[in-house]
Amino acid sequence: MKTVQFIPIVILALALTSPLNAQVESGETALEMTHELLTNALKSGNLATLSAVIHPRALGFYWQSQSVVQLRGEYSATDALPSVLDDLSKFMTIPTETVYRAIGNTGIVCMSATLTSKQGNKNLTRYLRSTWVYINADGNWKLLSWHSSEVPLTKK
């Protein structure tokens, strides 16, 4: 008798959670695609794509800066990005691990990466960890905040 009662509960639980799993995967897949679009646009210097993917009120930090970058009406992504692209063009970035989470209208991307200098004979390697925060506005993921810092321990 206990087995008969247990089976309908399992079926009900699976039926209720399956659509939720599909929505989470769908949200995380779209977040991953948007983040890949952003990172490819950063590598290629595509300002139009970057401006489309970055929220107009985004904020974050420049490389090795203590000052917060705040985008708003008078200071847009188009104004902020040339110096970011100049910094990034000096390095080749190789992601080592990337994890995506989408919960409701919030998306988080945590990434570790190795940056290797492209500058002549300088053999400079840096290990970074980054957090990217996205919001889903009108069905599109937009980058709202970002931060990267060097990994405090030596990479083994």
Secondary structure, DSSP 4 states (H G I P E B T S, - for coil): -HHHHHHHHHHHHHHHHHHHHHHHHHHHHHHHHHHHHHHHHHHHT-HHHHHHHEEEEEEEE-TT--SEEE-BTTB-HHHHHHHHHHHHTTEEEEEEEEEEEEETTEEEEEEEEEEEE-STT---EEEEEEEEEEEEETTEEEEEEEEEEE-SS---
